[in-house]
Amino acid sequence: MAQERPRQRTKRKKSFTDALKQKYCVDESSENMSGFVIEIAFHGKPKTSGSDAELAYLRNVILNNSGVWKAGLPHEGLKSLCPNVVDLDLSDNYLHDWSDVLELLSQLPCLKFVNFARNPLKDECKALEKWSTSLPSIENLVLNGTMVSWSDILNLSKNLPSLKELHVCANDFDKVTCNNTDVAQNLPNLHCLRMNNNRIQSWEEIWKLRHLPQLQSLILSENPLQNLTYEHKDDDVTDLCVCDQNKDMNGNVEVQNEIQNIVNDLVHDTFISVATEEMQMGSFEDTLYVPEEEEDVITSHDTSHVTETLPDSEHDSHTGGMEHDKGDNSECEIFDMSIDEGSDSQGIVCSRCGKFKKDILGTKPFSNLSSLCLSQTKLGDWKYIEALSRFPSLKSVRVMDIDLTTKLSQDDRRKLQIASLPNISILNGSEVTVNERDKSEWHYLRFFMDNPNKPPRYFELEKKHGKPKPLRNVMIVPRGFKEWINLTLVYKDQMITSRVRVVEPVGKLRLFVAKKFCLYASVKNFKMFHLACGPFHDEENKVFEELSTRCENLPMSRFDIMEGDQVHIDLDEEDDFTKDKGFLHYLMLGSYVDKGEEGKSPIQNTPPKNIAFVVK
């Protein structure tokens, strides 16, 4: 008979106010049942910001797993209780009504961090849609495991103008059910978005987030993501247009679409001919202006139109009182452009509404994204990794445990990823050095040298380094990773060959060197340089590089330290212990008491004398 699991004790449901008072307020009326009294003395007065509230000193309130299911605010509000709370943790509770949550948030004007993770929040009464009070202080919001919808997220975020970090992990998302324009408008200051542990498979869903203006960090780990691309298409222009795209248009839709397609083809041909003949701006400035830095974008894609309608008064103010024949179709034609002569920075002017659209075509997707996490995803092709190099600001990437590299060794995995990402400076949390990148690119060339289906990156590296030469079988022992190697340590005229384990960190090698050469007093002052002179290194990989103190937590294998290599030690000449004829290896301080002459009693009231021992 299977043993029954112990029943989990259900928390008694209570209001936020009751839970707060129960944890942070002292009930003076309660009797001490044990009769044991502990006196606690407080020195200094907590900061209350001039408030007479009972818990005015509270800045951090942690009520996770406390059975909170509603706000239950006092009649006078939280001003009389805890008005200065900055961080609020209400995770793992029973909050289910957004009305209670919004009422609670509005009572805490200093709130910056809010955690509602794993609360069954629902908006059955449409409270988020009706809510219009701004909550300007909140910067960090955690909604993990709440099963919140994207419409609820956007309805809430439009009242959080200062929101910088949003956590929506484990919400069972398989799609981003909103358009990129709404996301960009409602989350204008979002810097970090955490969406890990969801069910998103297609990159098209993530692509809807491409115009978040301030997004710097995006975490997508533990999503079954199967593809990744980066293409600056014409729909980006349409999506960024401020025109009203939902306005009803008269006439036959099919005829209008056909006409528009013909116009687009004509415009596309015009752009190509202009780029081919290299016409000067003065010859066509009355009809067309193309920003120089974006010519390649325009000539490589079909140009789409943008729709926009404005009130007559606003329309006249933008067009300078000029009347246009609107006709049945009030679309804003982006193909009819002109130079705004009244502005120092030239750009695109809509022929219908007259609005100046500066750098519309120059806005790139994910323009500020600098950190991206794709660990534990289903990416299975090198073209998806290489696509990351087209992100304009991407510098840090995490791609651990993806399907593409699960069958590769740890050494191959990192080197191939580094070679595929020329613009990345941090991979999986570790800095990519210049020497490591150079070795990785040579490794990449040799890895795919005999592969009939070479990735595009291979041909780029071949132009940079030249064609790799076939490896010669110099060693009888097969080339490969060895955990234990013979490493030669060189210091001045001393050479010591020792057996070391290359999976150990570089910091442990430093301590080993200090022990071998008695450099205890200078353990932080000497420098170590790796000379790749062993027989397992190719000619192009025989380098001399410093083992920096910043990398002491990394294993020695990261620097390709192999059998027969050398590590040279250079002692900093400015070391305080360095002397002209040598240096002080070790210093021991001791003390003794002068007992006077032999056979006599010690001298009374004699302080101990210090002595230093030099060990060479």
Secondary structure, DSSP 8 states (H G I E B T S, - for coil): -------------EEHHHHHHHHHS--TTS--SS---------S----TT---TTTT--EEE-TTS-EEE----TT-GGGT-TT--EEE--SS---BHHHHHHHHHT-TT--EEE-TT---B-TT-HHHH-----TT--EEE-TTS---HHHHHHHHTT-TT--EEE--SS--SS--S-HHHHHHH-TT--EEE--SS----HHHHHTTTT-TT--EEE-TTS----------THHHHHH--S-TT----S-HHHHHHHHHHHHHHHHHHHHHHHHHT--GGGTTTT----GGGHHHHHTS----EE----HHHHHHHHTT------S--EE-TTS----TT-SS--EE-TTT--EETTTTT--TTTT--EEE-TT-----HHHHHGGGGSTT--EEE-TT-GGGTTS-HHHHHHHHHHH-TT-SEETTEE--HHHHHHHHHHHHHHSTT-SS--HHHHHHHHHH----------SS-----SEEEEEEEETTEEEEEEEETTSBHHHHHHHHHHHTT-GGGTTTEEEEEE--STTS-GGG--EEE--GGGTTSBGGGGT--TT-EEEEEE-TT-TTEETTEE--EEEEEEE----STTS---TT---EEEEEEE-
